[in-house]
Amino acid sequence: HKNCCKHAVQCLVLVDNVIESRLLGLVERTKEHALFVFTHRRMAITGEDVTLYDIFPISNDFAVVEVFKCLSRDISIGADTRVRLNFQDGDLEVRLPFGSHSRLFLSEVNKAWSGKTCQGKVKREGWNELKREGRHDLVRQSSHTASNKATMLAMPQFGLRDNLIRCELLKNEDIYTYLENFSFFIGTYNVNGQTPKESLRPWLGSTSTPPDMYCVGFQELDLSKEAFFFNDTPKETEWMKAVSEGLHPDAKYDLVKLVRLVGIMLLFYVRNEHAKHISEMEAETVGTGIMGRMGNKGAVAIRFRFHNSDICVVNSHLAAHIEEYERRNQDYKDICSRLLFRQHDPALVPLTIMKHNVVLWLGDLNYRLSDLDVDDVKDLIAKKDFETLHSYDQLKRQIDEKAVFVGFVEGEIGFLPTYKYDTGSDQWDTSEKCRVPAWCDRILWRGKNVRQLHYQSHMDLKTSDHKPVSSLLEMGIKLVNEESYKNTFEEIVRSLDKMENECIPSVTLSRREFHFIDVKFMQHQAETLTLHNDGQVPCQFEFIQKLDEPTYCKPWLTANPAKGFIAQGGNVDIDLEVFVNRSTATELNAGRQQIEDILVLHLDRGKDYFLSVLGNYLPSCFGSSIQTLCQLRDPIQEMPLETIRELVMNTIQTRPLIIDKPLDIPKEIWQMVDHLYRNAPKQGELFQQPGLRSEFVEIRDCLDTGMPDSLPGSNHSVAEALLIFLDALPEPVVPFSLYQQCLECCSNTSHDVFLHPQVVSLLPQCHKNVFNYIAAFLRELLKHSTHNSLDVNILATIFAALLLRSPTKQDLAEKRKTQEFFQHFLVQDLS
């Protein structure tokens, strides 16, 4: 079929007064367009998972009408943009999820609609022929185009004058705004993979008056492998429905946003009358699981503007186990640094969590009680001596040491620890592990004009081994006095008019040369440049591209911020940050790139300044090829740089080897695998729980220098180092040239088991040795699955993505085929 599904979006449709989930696709055929509506299985991945429900041609009779009425009686469930699509034969009411993807979809539908001249009746006949030809084939031929968020959010870029006005308005905000109090209900609940078994009203409806807003967070929504690997779960809908039914009965609420990462979910509801004052809504997620990719731990967050106040809400699930408080600290710092919100103007730098008037942080933070045994804890609980008990709380201690949550406030804890209970009861854990009770579930805030009205747990709910927690906050929100705003704006414009062309911007730079010494793989270095505006007018700066270069700097270098605004007499600190990762390490290891760059700092309506960046990179086994490392008997940093470069060139140009007998496998792989084989065959959550970054640094240095003799760090850190090593290989263990043959093995209808080892036999000898060595090691781990809880699916999912990397973007079908291919080597020895 000559059809192209240009855009698709999941939506809710009103069918016979029942809300049902559908896939809505914009399809093009010979310059004509139609909307295809599909029913789908819960997790639609391939064509077999969807069924064509109906086709609506886009003709002169078609129109898109925005609807402001809710499809449900009281609560807008699961969607944000209400739309009625009018067709020749009737109409269709749909609700599209909030965000740029839906906006792009509607934009493309409107484009398809504009300029149509033929009649809908004629077009429907042609489309109905397609409908009869076969529904599933239409889906298989479709090509989904990802939404371009920058395009959708594009607004006219602010020039210097607009930035000046905005800056002055911000400075004078107190003149035209006033505070009004609104109530925010914050709730967090680790549901331990359970389905809702009881009403949530005792938790969510526990306030005497209805709150203005609800921020409700869940953790461990679904503990199944399907949720873990494919981020899909039916429990999202089940818990969303339970929340909607449990909200305060004396008000009507709209669901403004739902965001989920595996089992971490955040729901944001507002009272109907406040919804029109919510703007600039964005949502982001970040995983802090193994290699920073897996979403079993991490955070989901939203940010929005309510009237004139910017608010960020974070729901996080941090690392488990009593001894892992440093890992929890690292998770917190990772979330703060990696969770960035794109602004509506793509020319502006993304917003961090802390760049908001108020930050609300909730979740299962997993901090425990230290230095007390279980009997001592229960004794203090029986006495309700929560003050003494709280002094042993890891989170309190880490906050007191300013290790995490600097500037945040937590209310006084006057309730029982919320973990761990026997499910279905108020009984402390009676299992063999007999967990020490702890306040794992917490709510904190950061910002001015916030007052806590209550902070409590809810013992009535017994679905999980945790108890839900709630906090009711009264928050002073900035509202705009329109008359004062207008007067302030006009005064600022008049002032700018006077000085606009009188002065040329000028800045003083604290330095112009920056030296980065001994840069290492995945080790951050930063130097600070201070700009002082010594001119007579505010100025705007930006690092600009040099001729014939795609970006303003080399890929291992970042200026933060890369653009900005400086008030007259003001200062701005810019961090020049160097970070070498998998995408840049290979060129630096080979000597084809150096730590060397020139930055051009441009002033709007002013001159350009040139900054010099120099440094040296210490070669690493991370980012080096298997063939190169097999020729290195000594640690890489003991080798002369010229020797390393010659080895790399020999590998690329297939010249004769420098040494007569290369190693069978890189000694670095042997060191890590041997360490795990001897120390970690029964280690729980191996390759699933991340290690500590500080320990990875020690492991990397040990592999690169040969000191100390044995690998330092925990088993989890060594396991993650092995994964990072495989991920950083410039040519994966299965070379790109053989990737397609591996996929074809899995497509073979005969399912000939001997096809798989035939493909592996084609690998270069050192690559084949590594493949078989790792497969044999993983088979050994599976022999201890009763202790380490590993299974074939988990290992195949993790390692197939590293051993069989696609030379291009990998789709989900390919991903499954690579897992299927590698599974054959885990269930039996095919070497």
N, C-alpha and C positions, 0 to 999 in steps of 0.2 A: 504493500500500500504506500502511495506517495503522500504520507501524512507526517506532520511534525507537531508533536505536543510541545509547544513553545514554553508554556508555563503551567504549573500545577500547584494546587494548594489544598490542604485538608480543611474541611469546613463542617459546620452543623447546618442541617437543612430541616425545615419544617415540613414533614410529610404526614398528612392526615392528622394534624394537630399533635404529632409526636416528633420530638427532636431526635434526628438520627445523624450519624457521622457519614460523610461522603468525601470522595476525592473529586475535585473540580478541575478539569483540564481545558486550556485554551488550545485548540487544534487548528492547524492551517493546512489547507489542501487546495492546490492550484489557485492560489491567491484569494481563497475564500476561507472564512473562519467560522467555527462553531464551538460551543461549550459542551464538553462531554462530561456527564455525571456518572461516576462509578460508585458502586457499593464495594466494600473491601473487607478483608479479614482484619483482625485486630492488628496484625503486624504485616502490612503490605510491603513486600520486598520485590517480588517478581510478578510477571504477568498473570501467573496462576492464582495470585492472591487477590485479584480484583475482577469485578464483573461490570460490564457496561450497563448502566441503568437507563440512561436516556441521552438524547442529543438535542441541543437547542441551537439552531443556526443563528448567526449574527447578521441581521438584515435591517432594512429600514424600520421594521416594526419593533426592533430591539431597543431597550433603554436600560440604563443603570440608575436606579433611584435609591438614595440613601434613606434608611429608615431609622428613626430614633426610638421606636417602641421596642421593649424587650420581647423576645420570643417566649420566655417563661414568665410566669405570673409575678414572681417576686424578685428573682435573682437572675442576672445574666450569667448563664453557665458556660464557661469555657471559651468565650469568644469576645471580641471587642468591637469589630466593625459590622454594623447591621446593614444589609443590602437587600433590596428587592430588584430582581432582574425581570424585566417585562419582555415577553415574546408575543408572537402573533397569536399563539394558541393559549396564552395564559401568562402566569408569572411564577416566579420561584423566589422564596425568601431564604437567604443564607446568612450565616454568621461566620465571618472570617477571623482567624486569630490576629490579635493585635501585633503590629510590627511592619517592618519594611517589606517583607515578602508579600504580605497581603496588599500593601499599597502598590507594589510593582505589578502584581497580578491585575488589579483593577485598572492601573494605568495602561497595561497592554490590551486589556479588553476594550477600553475606550478608544485606543488607537485602531484596533480592528474594526470597531463600529463606525468610526468616522470615514466618510467618503464612500460608503456602500450605496450602490444604485439599484441592484437587482432585488426582486421581491422575495420575501421569506418563503412563500409557498413553493416557488421554483427551487430554491436552494434546499428546502427540507427534503424534497424528493431525492436529490443527489446524495444528501447525507444519509438518508434512510437506506440507500443501496449499501453504503458502507456498513451500516448497522447490521444488515442481513449477512454481510460477508464473513463476519466472525469477530466477536468482541475481544477475545483475548489477544488476537494478533495485533489489534490496534494498539494495545498497551505495550506489547513487546517492542513494537517499532518506535515507540515514543522516546523522545530525548529530552529529559528535564533540564531546563536551564536554571542555574542557581541565581538567586536574586542578587543584584548589585546594590548593596546597601548604600554605598557612597552616592550612587546615582539617585536613588530614591530620596535620600535625605538632603540632596543638594539644595542649597538656598543661595541667593546672591551673596557672593563673598564680601565680607566686610572690608572696606578700604580703611585707610588710616583715619580718616575723619569719623567713620562709623565706630571704629575702635575707641577713639578719643571720647566720643559721646557716651559710649557704653561704660567706659572706665569712670568718667565723671559721674554718671548716673549711679554707678555702684558706690562711689565714694560718698555721694549725697543721699544714699538710700533712706537714712533716718528721717530726712525732711519730708518724704512723700509716702512713707509706709507707717503702719501702726500694727501692734500685736493683738491677735485674738486667739483665745485658747480653743484647741480641738483635742478630742480624746482619741488615743491610739491603743487598741488592744493588740498586744504582742503575745503570740503563743508558740510553743515548741513542743514536739511530741515525737519520740523515737518509737515507732510502732512495731519494730522487730519482725517485719515481713508479714504481719497479720492483716486480715481483712477487717473492716469495721464490724464490730459485734454489738455495739451499744451506742446510744445517742451521745453526741458530743456536747449537748446543751449544758450539762453540769460544768463543762470547761469553758466553752465559747460564749455561753449565755449567763455567765456568773456575775456580771456587773449589774448594779441596780438600774442604771439607765443605759440605753443602747450607745455603744461607742460610735464615733464618727468614722473610724477606719479599723480594719482588721488586717494584720500581717500574720499569717499562720504558716508555720514551718513544720515539715515532717522529715524524719530521717529513717533509713532502712524501710522505705515504703515497700520494697520488693527485694528479697534476698536470692531470687532465682538466678540461674546462669543466663537465662534469656534476657533478663533485665540488665545484668552485668555486662554482657557482650554486645547487646543490640539496643540498649537504652529503651526498651519497650516493656510496658506492663499494663495489664487491665486495672491494676489497683489505683492508678492515677484517677480514673473516672469514679471508682468506688469511694475513695477518700474525699474527692472533690464534692461528690454528692452528700456525703456525711457532714462535711463542713457547712455546705450551703443550708442543710436542714438544721444545723446546730447553732446558727447565728442568733443573735438576740431577736426575739419575736416582735419587739415593739418598733422595728424600723425595717425599711426595705433597702437592700444592698445590691450593688453591681459588682460583678467580678471583673476587675480591671486587668489583671494579669495573672497568668499561671506560668511558672518556669520550673523545669525539672531536669536534673542530671542523675540518671540511674535511680537511686532511692532517695535522693535529696530533692524535696519539692517545696516551693513557696507559693502561697496564694495571697493575693492582695485584693481586698474588698473595700468599697467605699459606700457610704450612704448615697442614695440616688441623687439627692440635691447637691452633693459635693462633686459629682463625677465631672461636671463641665469645667471645674477649676483644676483638673489634673492635666498636665501637659508634659511634653518632653520625656515620655515614658520609654525606658530602655531596659533590657534584661540581658544578663550575661551569666556564663557558668565557667568554672575552672576546676579541673580535676587535679588532686594532689596525690593520687594513687601512684602505682609503680611507674617510673619514668615520667611522672607528671601527666600521664595520659589517662589512666584508668579513673573512672568516675565513682568508684566505690567509696572514696573519701574526697572531700573538696567542698565547694560552695556554689550556691546559686544566689543571684542578687538582682535587685531591681533598683532603678533610680528614677525619680520623677520630680517635677515641680508642682507644688501645691500652692496656689496663689503666687506669692513671690518668694517662697522658701524651697530650697533644694534639699531633698531627702533621699538617703540611700538605705536600703534594707538588705542585710546579708543573713542567709541561713547556711550554716556550715556544719559539717560532720568531720571532726578531726580524728587523728590516729588513736587507736585503742590501746589497751593494756597499761597497767599502773606504772610500769617503769619507762614508758615512752613519752614522758612529758617534753623532752627536747624535740622529739619528732612532732608533737603537737605545736610547739613553738614555731618550728620550721613551717608547718602547714599554714599557720596563721600568717607568717611573713610572706609565704608564697602567694596566698590569696590576695593580700594587700598589694603586692607588686604586680601580679599578673592579671588581676581582674580590672579591666579597663572598659569604660563606657564610651562608645562613639557618640560624638555630638552631632546635632542636627546640621550644623555647618561642617562639612568634611574638611574644611581648611583649618579647623581648630583642633588642637591636640586633644586626645581622649581624656576623659575625666577618671581620676583614681577614686577609690572609695572615700578617702579622706577629704576630697574636694567638694564637700557638701556641707550645708548648714547643720544638718543633723544626720548621724549614722546610727542605725538600730542594728545590733548584732545579736542573733539568736541561734540556738541549735544545740546539738549534742557535742559539746566541746571536749568531752571525754576526760577532763582533768579529774583526778582521783584524790583520795585522802592518803597521805604518806605518813610513815613512822608510827602507825597505830595498827595493832592486829584487830581482827574482826570482833573479838569480844570487847575490847576497849571502846571501839566505835559504837557498838550496840549499847554499851553501858551509858555512854554520853548521850546517845539518842533517847534512852529510857528516861534520863534525867532532864531531857529537853535543854541540855547545855549546848545550844547550837553555837554560841560565841566561842567556847573552847574548841569545839569540833572544827569550826571554820578556820581556826589558826593552823590546822594541819592540811588545809585544802591547797592542792597544787596550784590552782588558778590564782588564788589570793597571793600565794608566795611569788609566783611568776610576775604578777602585776606589781607587787611591792618591789621586786627587783628590776622593774621597768623592762622586762624581757618581752612582754606582749601587752597589747591593749593599753598602750600609753595614751592617757587623756580620756579613757573610757570610765564610766561610772556603773557600778552595780549596786542595786538596792540591798538593804540588810536582809539576810537570809533567816527566815523564821519558820521554815518548814522542813519536814523530814527529807533526808536524801532521796533522790528520785530513782536510784538504781542500786541494787538489782533485786527485783521481786520475782517470786514464782508467778508465772502467767496465770491470770484469773484470780489473783488473791492480793492481800496486803502483807503476805508473808515474805520475809527476807529470803534470799536465795538459799534453798536447801539442797542444791545439786552437789555433786562431788567437789566441784571447784569452790563452792561456798564463797562467792565474791564478797569483798568488803563493800558495804554500802558507800555510795558517793553521790555528790551533787554533779552529775555529768551534764545535766540539762540546764542551760543558763541563758539569761537575757541581760545585755549591757547596752548602754547608749553613750553617745558622744555629741556634745553640742550645747548651746545655750538655750535658756528658756524651756527647760524640760523638768517636769516634776513627776515623780512616781507616786501613784495613788494606791497601788497594791502590787505585791510580788508574792506569788503563792503557787503551790502544787495542788493537784486535784486528785485526791485519793480515791474518789468514786469510780474512776475509770480503771478497769482491770484487764483491758485487752492485751497489754504488752508487759514486758518485764521492766519497762520504764513507766514513770508517771508523767503526765503532761504538766507543763508549767505555764503560767501566764503572768504578764505584767500589764497594768493599765497606766499609760503615761498621759499626762496633760502637757500639751506642747503649744508654746506660743508661736503662731504662724504669722508671717509678715503679709499683711494685706495692703493693697495700694489705694491711696486716696487719689482718685483720678485728677481732680483739680490741681492738687499740689504737684502731682507728677507732670502735668502739662506745663505748669509754671516753671518747674525746675528744668525740664527739657528745653524750653524756649530760652531760658537764661544761659544754659550751657552753649546752645547754638550761637547766640549773640556773641558770647565771649570768644568762641572759636573763630567766628567770622573776622574778628579784629586782628587776630594774630596769625591767621592761616598761612599767608605768604610772606610773613615778615622775617622768619628765621629758618635756617637750615639745621636739620637734626644733627647731633654730634654725640658720640659716646667715647669714654675712656675704657680701655681693656686692661685688666689686671696682668695679663701675660699673653704672649703670642706663640710660644713654643711649649709643647707638651711631650713629655717622655714617659713611656710605659716600659718598665724594665721587667724582663723575665715573665712575659705573658704565658699563661698555661691554658690548656684545654679546659673549657667550662669553669674558668675562674675569673670572676668579675674584677676589673680594675677601673677606677674612676679618678679623674682630675677635674678640678673646678675652675671655671672661667667666670670672673665677675665683670659685668658690664655696668658702668656708671653713666647715667645720662647727664652730661655736663653742658648740654645745650640749653636754649631758651624755650624749647617746646617739647612736648612728649614725642616719643619716637617709636616706630615699629621696626623690629629686626627679623631677619630670617636667613637661615643657611640656604644657599642656592646652589644649583647644579653647576658644575664646570662644563665647558664645551665637550660634546661627544661622550658625556657620562650620564647614565640613567638616573642616578641619585646624587644627593649632595655629599655623600661619604661612602667609604668602602663598607662592605656588608658586616664586618666585624666591629664597626664603630657606630656609635649613636650619640647625638647631641640631645640633651633633655633639659629644657624644651628646645625644639629646633626652630621655633618662631615664637614671637611674643611682643609684648608692649611694655614700655618703660615710661613711667610718669616723669615729669621734669624734676631733676634732682634725685631720682630714685635709682635703685640698684636691682639687678637681676643676676642670680647665680645660675650658671649653665653647667651641668655635669657632662663632661666628655667621657663616655663609657666604652671600654673595650671588653668584648666577650666573644671568644672563639667557640663555635659549636660545630656540630657534625657537617654543616653546609660550608664552613670556611676552613676547617682544620686541614683537609687534604692538601689544598693549595699551599698553605703555610708550611706543612710538614715537608712538602716536596721542594720548597724554596722558590716556587713559581710566584708567590706573593710574599711581601714583607709587611711588617707593621709600619706602614708609611703612608701618609695622606696629607693633602692640603685642603683645608676648609675655607670656603668663601662666605664671610658674614656680610650680609647686605642690609643697609638701612634704607627704608622707604624715603624717597626724596633726598637721600644722603649718599655717602660714599661706601665703597666696599673695603673690608678688612680681611687680610689673609692670615690664617692660622696654620702652623706646622705641627704635625703629629708624627712622632717617631717612636720606635721601640724595637724590641727583639722578642721573638717567639721561641719557646723551648719545644723542640719536636716531641711528639707523643705517639705512643702506639695507638691511641684513640684517633681515628681518622686516617690511619695508615692501612695500606692494602695487605691482604693475607699473603700474597706472594712476596712483597717486600719484607714483611716481618719474618717469614720463613727463612730468609737469608741473613737475618740478624741473630747471631748467637749471643751477643752482649746486649744489655739494655740500650734502648734507642738514644738516650741522652749521653751515653758513653761513646757513641759513634761520631766521627767528624761529619759536619754538615755536608761536605762534598761527597762523602761516601753514600750518605742517605739519598742525596739528589741523583747520584749515578745509579743507585739501585732502582729508584723510581723510574728513571728514564729507561733502564733496561727492561723493566716490567712492561712499560707502555709500548716499547718498540720491539718486544720479544727478542732481545739480544741474549747471548749466552750468560749464564749465571756467574756471579762473581765468585761464589764459593762452590766447591765441588759437590758437596752433599748438603743440600738445604735441610732444614728441620721438617719433620712430617707435618706438624701443625705449629702455629705461632706459640712460643713458650708462654705468652701472656694468657692465651686461652687455656692452656694446660694448667697454669697456676690457679686461675679462678675456678675452673671446673674441678680440679683435684682438691682444692680447699673445700668446696661444697660437697664433694663426694665423701670426704673424710669427716666433715663436721656437721653437715646439714641434711642427711637423707631423711631424718624424721622431723625436720623443722616445719612447724605449722606456718601456713600462709606464705611459703617460699615462692618467690617470683610474683607475689601479689601485694605484700606489704613493702612499702618503700624503705630504703635505708636512710641514714643521716648524710646530709651533704658534706659535713666536716669529715666523715669517715670515707666518703668517696674520694675526697681530695687526698687523703693518706694512701688509699688503694692506688689511685692513679700515679702518685709519686713513686710508690713502691715498684709498680710495673715499669715505669719509665727510667728509674735510676738503679733498680736492683737492691735498694735498701728500704726497710730491713729485709732479712732473708725470707720471712714468712709474711703473708698478707695480714694487715691489721684490719680492724673493724668487725662488725657483726655479720652474721650469715646473710641477713637481709641486704646489708650494704654491698657485700661481695656479689650477691645475686643481681642486684640492680646494676652494678658496675659491668657485669657480663652482658646484660641486655643493652646497656649504653654502648659498649664496645661493638657489639654486633650491629647496632643501629647506625654507628658512625662509619662502618666500612664503606669506602667509596664504591666498591663493587661487592654486592652482597655474596653470601656463601654460594647461593645458586646465581650465577652471573645473569645479567639482564638478557643476554643473547639466548639463554635457555628457558627463560620465564614462560614464554608462550607454549613450549613443549610440555612443561609441567601442567599447565591448564588443560592442554589437549588430552593428557593422560586421564584427567578426571572427566572429560567429556566423552571418552571412549565408551560406547554402549556395551562393549563386551566385559568391561570392568576387569581387564587382564591385570592381575596383581604384578606381573613381571614387567609391565611397561614402566612402572615407577623406578625400579633400580636401573633399568636401561637408560633412563634420562640422567640419573645420578652418575652413572658410569661415564657420561660424556663430560662431566665437570673436570676442570684442570685438577691435577693430582692433589695439590695442597687444599683446594676447595673441597674436593671429595673427602679427604681425610677429616677436615673440620666437620663437614656434614655428618659423617658416620660417627665421629667421636661424640658430638653433641647429642645425636639421636640415641646412642648407647647409654650416655649419662642419664638422659631423661627416662629411658626404660628402667634404669636402676631406681630412680626416684619413684616410679610408679609401683615398684615392688613394696614400697613403704607407705602406700596411699592411706592405709588405716590411721597412720600417725600424722602425715603431712597434709592430708585432705586434698591432694592433687588428683586430677583425673586426666584422661586423654584429651578431652575437650578443652580444658583450661590450658594445658601445655601447648596443644596445637594452635590455639588462638593466639597465645603470646608469641610463640617462636616462629610460626609461619609468617607472621608480619615482618619478622626481622631477617629470616633466612631466604625468603622468596619475595623480595621487594619488586614492585612493578616499576618499569622504566617510565611509565606515565601514571596519571591519576588512576587509582584502583577503585573500581566500583564494588558494590556489595557482593554481586555474583562472583566476581573474581576472587574477592577475599575469602568466600566460602570454599572455592575450589582449591586455593592454596592451603587452607586448613585441612581439607579432605586429603590432598596430596601428602602432607606431612604426617597426618594421622596413620597412614600405612606403615610408616617407619617407627611409630611409637607402639603399635600393637604387636609387631613382629620384627625380627632382625632380617632386613632385606639386603644387607650390605654384601 
